[in-house]
């Protein structure tokens, strides 16, 4: 079985799984192309990715795997550097047929809750992140909040990640498995990770024995079970990793916001996580992950109780 140590690559998600076709390296030269049904700001600030920063108004620096990207959007035109057009499309989910997805998850417009959520957050797409980076980031998310997660990830990158300059700005890449495998528990604790430091250290120590990238080729339940065998990885973290790095769109992570909105508007009672998952699987089907993203954003925005 291939270990993480032998999975190094140089494509859009850093440690590349075999299913990603790696185009030639891109320069820092600014390029652009037209995009439909895409909102860069809403996508990046939706809570699915933590390693980015806003610069010069409407532009962003984004780091994922071994890529540092400079991206900005002007109406339907996306400007970018640091990656190829195909890499940008893969990372930002621009190959997803959003209109088709909207029709399916709203039941052709009959689900008014999702219709309202989509109106408010239209153009938000699911990002494909590097699996190792996504896994460690979501372990850091346990019992935390987005500002703290972003700070924890940024501190980890500043301490152990390579600094990359792009378009006169700099950002630190997420540290590789090789860089983190010898970091001590005490060093992780000094970064303010709290109880999560132990989970990260233990998980990293187990990854050489696990073919992380083979999860793409396993069915959803098998992949989730394997992820949940790692320290600190519960059902929510596992489903976030499957959704936001492996694009397994049937995933339906549940946090407090999802529990509230699903209980109030769909199950019409104080539902259990098991009940919510069973309902979501049957009701939303193969695009449950997109339904989850929009419902999460809507519940948080509307402060649903």
C-alpha positions, 0 to 999 in steps of 0.5 A, a space after each residue: 500500500 502506498 504511504 503518504 511519504 511516497 505520495 508527493 506531487 506538484 499539482 493543484 493540491 500539493 501532495 497529488 492523488 492519482 485522479 488529478 491530471 497535472 498540467 504544466 506549471 504556471 507562472 505568476 503572470 496574471 491571466 483571466 477567463 470568464 466564469 458563470 455562476 461563481 462568486 469568489 468572495 462568497 466561496 472563499 469566505 463560506 467556512 470551508 477553507 481556512 488558509 487565505 487572506 484578502 489583499 488590495 480590496 477584492 483580491 485574495 491570496 490562497 494557499 493549498 498544497 504546494 500552490 500559492 494563488 493570487 485571484 480576484 473577480 470582476 463581475 464574470 471575469 476571474 483573474 489569477 496567477 500561480 496556477 494554470 486555468 485547469 488547476 483554478 477550475 479544479 480547485 474552485 469547483 468551476 466544472 460543477 454544473 451549478 444550475 443542475 445542482 440547484 434544480 436537484 437540491 431545491 426539487 425544481 424550486 419547491 424547497 423554499 428554504 434552499 431557494 432562499 439560501 441560494 438567492 442569498 449565497 448564489 455562486 458559492 462553490 465547493 473547493 477541492 483542497 489538498 487532503 492532508 492539509 484539509 485533514 489537519 485543518 479540520 482536526 484543528 476545527 474541533 470545538 473551535 470557531 472560524 477566526 480561531 481555526 484560521 489563526 491556528 492554521 496561519 500560525 502552523 504555516 508561518 512556523 513550518 510552511 515555506 514562504 512563497 511570494 506572488 504578485 508582490 505579496 507573500 503567503 506561507 504554504 501549508 507544511 508538508 507531511 515530511 515537515 510535520 512528522 518530526 514536530 513534537 507534541 510540545 511544539 504543537 501545544 506551543 502554537 495554542 492548539 490545546 487538546 487538538 495538538 495530541 490528535 494532530 501528533 497522533 494522526 501524523 504518526 499514523 499516516 505513513 501506514 495509511 494510503 490517504 489518497 486511496 480514499 478517492 477510489 473507495 465508496 463513501 462509507 468505507 472512506 469515512 470509516 477509514 478516516 474515523 479510525 484516526 485520532 480525533 476524527 469524528 463523523 463531522 470532521 471525516 465528512 468535511 474532509 471527504 467533501 472539501 478534499 475528495 469532492 464526495 458530494 454525498 457528504 452532509 457534515 452536521 454542526 449546531 447550525 445544521 442541526 437547528 435548520 434541519 430540525 426546524 424546517 425539515 424534520 419539524 422536531 428536535 432531531 438526532 444526528 442519525 435522523 438528520 443524516 438519514 433524511 438528508 441522504 434520501 431527500 438531497 441525494 448525490 448533491 447533499 454536500 451542496 445542500 449542506 453548504 447553502 443551508 449552513 450559510 443560511 442558518 448562520 446568517 439568519 441566526 436560526 435557533 
